[in-house]
Amino acid sequence: MKTKLLKLCIVVFSTMSATICAQDNNVVDKLSDVWEYYGVKPAGSKMDFQKGRPGMFKVFFQNGTFRNYMFGLPKSIITTKGTYELVNDSVFLERLDKTLLPIYSTSPEKSLTFKFISDNELRIKYEVSQGMRVEEVWFRVNYPENFLEQDNSISKEIPQSDLALFSDPMLLKLNRNVSSESIQKISIPQLRILATELKNKSYKVTHRVTEFEAKLSPEALGKQLVIGNGYSRYEQITGIYLSQGQQVVVAEIPEGKEIKILIPNWERRAPEGIDPSKDPDGWGLKRDVYTLKNGVNLIEIKSGGLVYVDYFSETPQKEPKIKLHFVNGKVNGYFDATKHSNKDWNYLIDNAVYPIIDAVGKHIQIAYPVEDCKKYAYGKGVQLIENYDQLVKRQYEIMGLEKYNRIPKNRILSRVNYNYYMFRDRDGIAYMGTKPGYAMAMVADPNKVIKGDPCWGFSHEVGHVHQLFPYFSWGGLTEVSNNIYTLYVTKSFGNKSRIMQQDNYSKSRKDIIEKKISYLQDPDVFNRLVPFWQLHLYFTNVGANSDFYPDLFEAFRRQGEEELKSNNGKWGNNPAIYQLNFVKKACEVSKTDLTEFFDKYGFFYVGWLEYEDYGKHRYIMTQEMVDKCKEEIQKMNLPKPKIDISTLTDNNIK
């Protein structure tokens, strides 16, 4: 499944208050539109701002994820005499930033920017110079993929006398003839322990001192592949656990450059007594962020946890390597199936200092409970990760990433969660680690994860990560187009076709073709899946074009690259447009006139439809649009299919 769309709520405190919400990626111009859309109706339709009565915007985000929004007040003012200004407290003054979250005022126009956000809200204070009445409150999404988070870094000075005993910038060597007495005078405990162990030659640098290369950012990868940004943000694993309190991290990075380290809370649970699926903090992964500068950093860790390096770039090949030294960090380690053995896997499980174990393969990264890995995969770490890699690799096959040499170096993160059975979000895919809905027994067992429901579940969620938006993920296909990948992968492992087992072939014929409706009007997502899978069955058999989907996906990627240049990523929202685009591209790529096939499933349905698919969608198809599409296909002068594709099933095709 896919997580629910996020909502942004703004509470305006004044002589009256109201809560307004907007769905993610929507643009709302009038407060009345918000009331109508969400059924929220305050006592009045205008808000008063009076001299000497400070107000406040209080912004918080449901589902626990912070996004970068632009919003403002007012859009129009009844009286021209009044003005207001933003008032800052010391927290905001410390966190001013020139690139994020502009807050606009009027008369005179001003703007301030803020980078800081608290654990679950951002407050912007303002004062009004004279009485005024605001007719409209407005806000607009700005850079919706840039997430905000609290930076917990605390800059502290380290006495030079403490550092004077070390002979190198990374604090890995002592000066000659350093005495034990001088070491005991070091004021920072971590440095004192470090110096003692260096003198005794007992200090272990494995995992504590590591070089890191920049990785392509998930956002940049998403643009390249015309998918979302669901690839891992935690790829630079350190294998280090930092406990709560004061810690020392030494960074060798270019002067003037900042690098962040992340400490996610893998173990976060809903408050006691709360249904996990209704957690007020959402299902998402929460993390603390700490900014490092070149040299010795003394930071205060808010909550202990495993450490990951946030070093991403749109041009990683141009970025220098960096080196980090986590002074006295506790070693949890991590497993790399391309380098390590099952013996190494067992050692990590048996010697873990934190309840979560990190492991990677070529295409996958996992963060699973040590207890579950020991229970279901002890002695089988290599097999577990290799099976995951194969599950992902086979999606790359049908996506055309293998054929067109586009397989990413980035990995997908699969993690434990304690809110819901299984889902996909911006951090990857997640599986329930406790009852009810416990899923780790399926996904931590290498023998189970490639069979039956576990294989389907994993492939389904990874499929969400790989959906091409909007070219093959228009409104109505959220739980459909990802299952093209799912069917391909599960069948390749010898599993039976789910739509065959569920009799969706006959159901789709009865409910869609015979009723002459649009496939989008059928509430069964598996019935909607049938025509897309029948195309695969035809072209990999009778149609003799096994690269149909790989070539089609590549055509969409190239189309996306071109359109991104001209529209800056602002796609249209009428599903009918992208549906017709799919029809034309499918005919063009396959060199087959598929008009009659698509007609049977209502791809040319003329009319207006409104439906829910993780948000409200409005499908508008005119006869002119249909005629133009068919005319363009006719001009291609393509042959018809050799058989009626709508009759194909997994069982009647060779």
C-alpha angles and dihedrals in degrees: 000000000000124000119255119267114269122246128212115212125196119193113196114203115202136107084322132015137216137174118225127184134191129194117246113275093012122124115218118190103176134040089224089060090056092049091050094046097048101026092242114146120173122201093269140017098233134056123220123217115192133193114264094016109104118210133195140211110219111194122190134165127226120223089034100271125124120212134183109257133173115213136159150181132249119019092177131008125209093209121043094206099073127083133170136201136204116252119207132204124208094270093060094042089058093049104047113143129179099218110047139071107351114209112202130205129179140227095051100021113232136168135198129182130212133195098177123091127169125231094284111354148039120213125199116188124206138176128209121225096201138005113284139164121223117210098191136026111201143176137174134203111253123187092346093190096057107095124204125214140167115274106213096189115136117193112223130171119237114213111252088226088066092053096042092081093063122082101199134051093241091056093237098124135048126218116258119278096012106169128222088238092059091047091055089057092063106116099206108076095211092053091046091054091045093052092047093052092044090053090048090044089232099115113119117211099186107127090349091082115039141152119228131199123209116259128211107266118249088238093055091045090050091055092048094051096032090237132116126275098263099127119113122291091188102060096122095077115187099187086222130127117205116196125218115282136037116355136173122224121179116205129196101195134135112288111264093021123113127211125192130216121205130212109190122195100235090171099053115140135183116267114276112277094021123116102248091225088057096048107155088220092055130232098284129114113263122208143176119229129209125188118220127200129195111287132020116349122195108197136175111230110217097198126006120245149121115311128230129181119237100211109143132145141174086232105033093165089067095051122094124237115261129208126213131190116198099199110226091343114170111250117234092158128199138241125240112191091200091060110019136068135225087260089060089048092054091047091055092049093048095046103037115140093195130048093244128071124206121216135167140190131177095290107008139062123191134196104188134158113273089225093058094044089053092047099046108019109028107146090008105082095120092050093047095053094040090053090051090049090053092049090055095039092057090056087054088055097058091038090059093237091123095047094047096041094244101126104141124235087218121094135223116240120228112189144168120257134181102212111064142014097254136329146152124241139157091291096054128260129336137199130200114259099192142033134316100046096012107180105166092093088066102042102036093054110084092205094052101041093072095047136075120317096358090055091047093047096050094044091046094055094043086049089061089056090053101046112128109232123239100348096065102010106059121149109303097030101077092107094029115053093047088060091064084072091041095054092045093051098041093048091047088060091053098261121142121257109265094209088052092051092047093048092237093150093066092036093054091049092050098040101036113019099037093042090048094226132137113272085234089067092061108094092207108092090199091058088052089052094058101081092048092051092045088060088057092048092051100046096043089053127014094013092055094215107113091169093062097114096035089053093043093052090048090051089053092048091053091046089050092051091054096044092047089061093055104036101030091231097306102135126190119255103219108107091202091068094056092040091059090044088056091051093051095044092048090054093044096048096043093041087226131118101237096170096116092047093051091044091059092058094047099254087143095046107150116214145057124297130181119192144150123253107154085317138009118297130189117205114198119181123172128194089242090059091050094046092050092050094049091046091054091050092048090054089058087068094214129170121252121248115278092236139014101281092198090069095060124111134170089260103048098048122083 
